[in-house]
């Protein structure tokens, strides 16, 4: 590289863990994992935790969400989708 040139480095993409059964999902999860399961950003999950839309516990500076909470949200969304058809 010559003076002033910056190397174009791409951030390595994180591998998304895929779950095929609720038995594979950990009992407690962070905003990143909850976001992956719900199809939203971790920032959106954090906002939902802060405003009380998503029941969660704050451990230090991180939110911890129960699997049962996420599972109930997914099942409710699935039920509402079935009702609209």
Secondary structure, 3 states (H helix, E strand, C coil): CCCCCCCCCCCCCCCCCCCCCHHHCCCEECHHHHHHHHCCCHHHHHHHHHHCCCCCEEECCEEEEEHHHHHHHHHHHHHHHHHCC
